């Protein structure tokens, strides 16, 4: 009798154990699902996997930090435009709203995608039944038209991301309404990420065809989770939920109001009084470390987040003008500037790095970096070297009159003149004393573009953590922001070589070789990759700060408000 | 009187043409480029050149000026180069009411408080009350407007966790809401004006109170309150009207700092952003309109003199 009971108990125990193990395995399998798979299951599944149970509804009070000169995202690099219009559009794919690195892709207009030919061809399979805000159907023709418009902008249109697109893409095909095929010029690890960048939104062909340059400069028609509630003013954008949005369960919010507040103090006051819920839908350089910290300290329910961004504070030397046409002078200045001091003495923290993002996959190892001019660990040795270099130059070409040399900075870009002051002090250690020449950024940037400067301290952002973007902009001869105007033919060759090198290790080596050349040339100094700061109330959920400020998180579809009066279902 | 007004109006046209030339020349001389402002950190020589060509900025200066002048004569205020190709008239219609609203409240605060303080100071001059009023006035003149604004804002945030509404509320839509929104900025700006008007009132009142007609009124046995309010203050008002009129126009010209601190998107903010972004048509039209306002305000002040003081006649 006892043995039967024992057997029965053992059987039931065994069954429970098996069921428990099965459940655990299923849970583990669910936990191992990628964000892309979870997103395909639905927004709630993705949110739940990241420990969130979203509430529906509510009006989100947001901020835009910059003015909005145009509504057409493809014709500008303005963050203000990005923040205001991103909720109305979609990309083919996007970054996961829960990935702090902004590198995990999830579906957006493309339900799925295939990377073929070692990264040279991408096939996007589009969502069916997607409609534009004006009711017209979306199709692959819109995606094809958009990509071609970015690559080959019509006359009269400026396409800031055109060079990267046309450097990578050979042609685009739309074989049927639900498929887009992108043929690259070669295998590139950047070919897929460019479509997950927040700027790469798909625009309506039927509207742009009528006037390719101006049609979307003053209106917004997207497929996105929010649409314009009323025509925007220069101070306020009102967006409302798109009831026909194709993504199941999204967006969580009912409305968004974006207030344009350009003054950091006014912005902080608005956050503290809950007139707005955060400091922007992306982090903005005007909110520096000190201001963000002091704001968050005012209330325990405020969250301060910061992340090193894809923005550098640069110190550029015009190499067409003496004495900066001489390598020794440039290297001397580079050696004397201790990069860590920029963060320590200024208001903006940041990561020391070279021409590639120091926290990304292409970053140069620290040991290798320390061998470069301007990055050695022994400051005394560097200062001595700098003095030697200057002495050698002056012996050969005569004394440099530093009093005639000025460093230009922008008064309306907060970090610019602050960092110029830090650099000014650091260079005094090698007896280099120059004056600061403050001016408005429109003049300053114009001077950088035209070469009408000797020394310049400003910043530059890139959209992709890839040397194709950063080196293509800053160091390659006649690149987009080749302010130093110093050609390095070897670097140009390496740049072309690495662009379509499929082997990651080999490409990394090429990139580092290229980086060494740029850093040792010391014409365009990367002072640091600075941290961006963000402050938000703790009831704001479903949003993560990423290094790329133009990640797709400004879409706002996953953002929700954890307020008790809002329901868990719509 | 009619001849006087006609002469002044003709002079106004000449002045406005001169102003338009001057502003055009200044905007041309300011270094920088609206194309670079639009492109931001994505600017490079090719993109700047393409955008300049698209916006017609490569045309000779006289073509650009002619284009603007022709539009103005036809009543078309032009289009902003920087802000999403918006018509300047729409931008002005959006921003000007905010500044007019602020200026009206500021002058109301300034005149009510300033005249009251100045009168108290004048009547009880060289007493403790006078000293208190004068210290208050001098403080108003000494405290920078931006500091006062920030302090007031921080106090509101820290003590009440409250700041005024971010979107301007029209007084015709919700008067109390508008008052709640504009009172603090008006006090910020008004304190300086209070000080100015109080000092002006005090010194004018002291001059008037020793005049013969006041002595006569006192000899007739009139009540002191009646003497001050009916006889003295009427004469004191003339310099206040002069100052007040000019201060009001100055306020319309741009109270940029106060607008920035209180996040009011008024005329001043629009103008300064226009200058920063080198938005030539916007700035040119705004200053042209402002010059017109100044001329009109001066004319109205002159006409008001005649109404307040019948001894003043125009020839």
Interface residues (C-beta under 8 A of the other chain):
Chain A: X67 X68 X69 X70 X71 X76 X77 X78 X156 X157 X158 X160 X213 X214 X217 X218 X233 X234 X235 X236 X259 X260 X261 X262 X263 X265 X266 X269 X270 X272 X273 X274 X275 X276 X298 X412 X439 X440 X441 X442 X443 X445 X446 X447 X449 X450 X459 X460 X461 X480 X481 X482
Chain B: X30 X31 X32 X33 X34 X36 X37 X38 X39 X40 X41 X42 X43 X44 X45 X47 X48 X50 X51 X53 X54 X82 X83 X84 X85 X86 X91 X94 X95 X150 X153 X154 X156 X157 X158 X161 X162 X163 X165 X166 X167 X168 X260 X261 X262 X263 X265 X270 X273 X276 X277 X278
